[in-house]
Amino acid sequence: MATEPEPAPPPDETDNAPAREGPSADQPDDVQKDLAEAQDAWRRALADLDNLRKRHARELEGVREAERARTAAEWLPVLDHLELALAHAHADPSSVIQGVEAVRDQAVEVLARLGYPRQEENGVPFDPSRHEVVRVVDDPDTEPGTVVEVLRPGYGDDGRQLRPMAVAVSQRRE
């Protein structure tokens, strides 16, 4: 008679206990340690970002202040010459006109050095990016849409414009 092999006893929970005591038992501690390290790194990164933001704000304010001082220093000679013109106004009134013209020329030069050259050209086609139409005139001698008179000069170039030219433009004929 052949005997059948005895069925294996059902797994006992105590049989699995030694498996948990191995490397997998340390895994929760490793995960907690990794999580703590990641949180620490994250907090440090946030603190570094906040410090960088504060330093950048301080540096930006310093740059703004330096630029304001540089611009003001550019205008000081203009102010000095205006005061000289006023001091000589009682001596010779005609010299005041020459002095004021010289001061105006100096102011135009300061604006050009700051990157805003004076623009005041006539006879050019109207360009809405550089011109502001203040008046439309009927001028049969010019092409329609041509600047016939600059009423107020503009300052700046195509890339950086402080103020557009105020112009009178010839009317389109119909």
Secondary structure, DSSP 8 states (H G I E B T S, - for coil): ------------HHHHHHHHTSHHHHHHHHHHHHHHHHHHHHHHHHHHHHHHHHHHHHHHHHHHHHHHHHHHHHHHHHHHHHHHHHHTTTT-HHHHHHHHHHHHHHHHHHHHHTT--EE--SSSB--TTTEEEEEEE--TTS-TTBEEEEEE-EEE-SS-EEE-EEEEEE----
